[in-house]
């Protein structure tokens, strides 16, 4: 498993740390805004729906309509999938 955080506004990823919070801090320190950051996990040996897992404590934001560890907004999930496709898979 590889932990990742996406900045869906800037179109960048932070990849591979012990905690999603470490990647979140890295992006915040470099100009990202917290409301644009979403944590997820990649499973390089998996395919299809099992490749990306949307599960991170940094995603819990009831004020943003995201009450749990997942990513509930389909548009945000699509943005993350496109970033992974462009920056990691290609």
C-alpha positions as protocol buffer text, in pm:
chain_id: "A"
residue {
  index: 1
  type: UNK
  ca { x: 0 y: 0 z: 0 }
}
residue {
  index: 2
  type: UNK
  ca { x: 119 y: 350 z: -89 }
}
residue {
  index: 3
  type: UNK
  ca { x: -32 y: 649 z: 90 }
}
residue {
  index: 4
  type: UNK
  ca { x: -110 y: 952 z: -127 }
}
residue {
  index: 5
  type: UNK
  ca { x: -266 y: 1296 z: -98 }
}
residue {
  index: 6
  type: UNK
  ca { x: -408 y: 1482 z: -395 }
}
residue {
  index: 7
  type: UNK
  ca { x: -450 y: 1855 z: -433 }
}
residue {
  index: 8
  type: UNK
  ca { x: -745 y: 1853 z: -671 }
}
residue {
  index: 9
  type: UNK
  ca { x: -724 y: 2228 z: -735 }
}
residue {
  index: 10
  type: UNK
  ca { x: -353 y: 2247 z: -820 }
}
residue {
  index: 11
  type: UNK
  ca { x: -348 y: 1905 z: -987 }
}
residue {
  index: 12
  type: UNK
  ca { x: -59 y: 1763 z: -786 }
}
residue {
  index: 13
  type: UNK
  ca { x: 6 y: 1455 z: -572 }
}
residue {
  index: 14
  type: UNK
  ca { x: 221 y: 1383 z: -269 }
}
residue {
  index: 15
  type: UNK
  ca { x: 313 y: 1015 z: -251 }
}
residue {
  index: 16
  type: UNK
  ca { x: 463 y: 764 z: -6 }
}
residue {
  index: 17
  type: UNK
  ca { x: 483 y: 860 z: 359 }
}
residue {
  index: 18
  type: UNK
  ca { x: 400 y: 683 z: 682 }
}
residue {
  index: 19
  type: UNK
  ca { x: 88 y: 895 z: 735 }
}
residue {
  index: 20
  type: UNK
  ca { x: -147 y: 1086 z: 507 }
}
residue {
  index: 21
  type: UNK
  ca { x: -105 y: 1375 z: 752 }
}
residue {
  index: 22
  type: UNK
  ca { x: 268 y: 1393 z: 666 }
}
residue {
  index: 23
  type: UNK
  ca { x: 183 y: 1432 z: 297 }
}
residue {
  index: 24
  type: UNK
  ca { x: -91 y: 1682 z: 382 }
}
residue {
  index: 25
  type: UNK
  ca { x: 161 y: 1891 z: 579 }
}
residue {
  index: 26
  type: UNK
  ca { x: 409 y: 1881 z: 289 }
}
residue {
  index: 27
  type: UNK
  ca { x: 146 y: 2013 z: 48 }
}
residue {
  index: 28
  type: UNK
  ca { x: 19 y: 2276 z: 294 }
}
residue {
  index: 29
  type: UNK
  ca { x: 376 y: 2399 z: 345 }
}
residue {
  index: 30
  type: UNK
  ca { x: 407 y: 2436 z: -31 }
}
residue {
  index: 31
  type: UNK
  ca { x: 97 y: 2642 z: -101 }
}
residue {
  index: 32
  type: UNK
  ca { x: -193 y: 2398 z: -105 }
}
residue {
  index: 33
  type: UNK
  ca { x: -521 y: 2474 z: 70 }
}
residue {
  index: 34
  type: UNK
  ca { x: -658 y: 2214 z: 311 }
}
residue {
  index: 35
  type: UNK
  ca { x: -1002 y: 2208 z: 153 }
}
residue {
  index: 36
  type: UNK
  ca { x: -846 y: 2086 z: -173 }
}
residue {
  index: 37
  type: UNK
  ca { x: -650 y: 1796 z: -19 }
}
residue {
  index: 38
  type: UNK
  ca { x: -779 y: 1440 z: -19 }
}
residue {
  index: 39
  type: UNK
  ca { x: -609 y: 1126 z: 112 }
}
residue {
  index: 40
  type: UNK
  ca { x: -619 y: 785 z: -50 }
}
residue {
  index: 41
  type: UNK
  ca { x: -418 y: 465 z: -83 }
}
residue {
  index: 42
  type: UNK
  ca { x: -283 y: 293 z: -391 }
}
residue {
  index: 43
  type: UNK
  ca { x: -235 y: -82 z: -417 }
}
residue {
  index: 44
  type: UNK
  ca { x: 14 y: -126 z: -704 }
}
residue {
  index: 45
  type: UNK
  ca { x: -40 y: -502 z: -729 }
}
residue {
  index: 46
  type: UNK
  ca { x: -417 y: -463 z: -772 }
}
residue {
  index: 47
  type: UNK
  ca { x: -629 y: -376 z: -1074 }
}
residue {
  index: 48
  type: UNK
  ca { x: -960 y: -200 z: -1136 }
}
residue {
  index: 49
  type: UNK
  ca { x: -1158 y: -79 z: -835 }
}
residue {
  index: 50
  type: UNK
  ca { x: -909 y: -239 z: -594 }
}
residue {
  index: 51
  type: UNK
  ca { x: -621 y: -17 z: -715 }
}
residue {
  index: 52
  type: UNK
  ca { x: -742 y: 299 z: -534 }
}
residue {
  index: 53
  type: UNK
  ca { x: -886 y: 303 z: -182 }
}
residue {
  index: 54
  type: UNK
  ca { x: -1040 y: 626 z: -54 }
}
residue {
  index: 55
  type: UNK
  ca { x: -972 y: 597 z: 319 }
}
residue {
  index: 56
  type: UNK
  ca { x: -792 y: 861 z: 523 }
}
residue {
  index: 57
  type: UNK
  ca { x: -845 y: 1052 z: 845 }
}
residue {
  index: 58
  type: UNK
  ca { x: -762 y: 1377 z: 665 }
}
residue {
  index: 59
  type: UNK
  ca { x: -1082 y: 1335 z: 462 }
}
residue {
  index: 60
  type: UNK
  ca { x: -1313 y: 1380 z: 762 }
}
residue {
  index: 61
  type: UNK
  ca { x: -1467 y: 1723 z: 699 }
}
residue {
  index: 62
  type: UNK
  ca { x: -1833 y: 1751 z: 784 }
}
residue {
  index: 63
  type: UNK
  ca { x: -1822 y: 2126 z: 707 }
}
residue {
  index: 64
  type: UNK
  ca { x: -1733 y: 2030 z: 349 }
}
residue {
  index: 65
  type: UNK
  ca { x: -2001 y: 1762 z: 320 }
}
residue {
  index: 66
  type: UNK
  ca { x: -1759 y: 1476 z: 381 }
}
residue {
  index: 67
  type: UNK
  ca { x: -1846 y: 1321 z: 719 }
}
residue {
  index: 68
  type: UNK
  ca { x: -1615 y: 1018 z: 706 }
}
residue {
  index: 69
  type: UNK
  ca { x: -1278 y: 882 z: 601 }
}
residue {
  index: 70
  type: UNK
  ca { x: -1387 y: 816 z: 242 }
}
residue {
  index: 71
  type: UNK
  ca { x: -1425 y: 1063 z: -45 }
}
residue {
  index: 72
  type: UNK
  ca { x: -1799 y: 1100 z: -97 }
}
residue {
  index: 73
  type: UNK
  ca { x: -1810 y: 1355 z: -380 }
}
residue {
  index: 74
  type: UNK
  ca { x: -1799 y: 1172 z: -716 }
}
residue {
  index: 75
  type: UNK
  ca { x: -1641 y: 1476 z: -885 }
}
residue {
  index: 76
  type: UNK
  ca { x: -1352 y: 1475 z: -635 }
}
residue {
  index: 77
  type: UNK
  ca { x: -1303 y: 1101 z: -683 }
}
residue {
  index: 78
  type: UNK
  ca { x: -1295 y: 1151 z: -1060 }
}
residue {
  index: 79
  type: UNK
  ca { x: -1036 y: 1429 z: -1021 }
}
residue {
  index: 80
  type: UNK
  ca { x: -817 y: 1202 z: -809 }
}
residue {
  index: 81
  type: UNK
  ca { x: -848 y: 916 z: -1059 }
}
residue {
  index: 82
  type: UNK
  ca { x: -745 y: 1148 z: -1345 }
}
residue {
  index: 83
  type: UNK
  ca { x: -444 y: 1272 z: -1147 }
}
residue {
  index: 84
  type: UNK
  ca { x: -334 y: 916 z: -1071 }
}
residue {
  index: 85
  type: UNK
  ca { x: -378 y: 821 z: -1436 }
}
residue {
  index: 86
  type: UNK
  ca { x: -177 y: 1123 z: -1557 }
}
residue {
  index: 87
  type: UNK
  ca { x: 96 y: 1137 z: -1293 }
}
residue {
  index: 88
  type: UNK
  ca { x: 147 y: 776 z: -1186 }
}
residue {
  index: 89
  type: UNK
  ca { x: 14 y: 530 z: -1441 }
}
residue {
  index: 90
  type: UNK
  ca { x: 127 y: 697 z: -1765 }
}
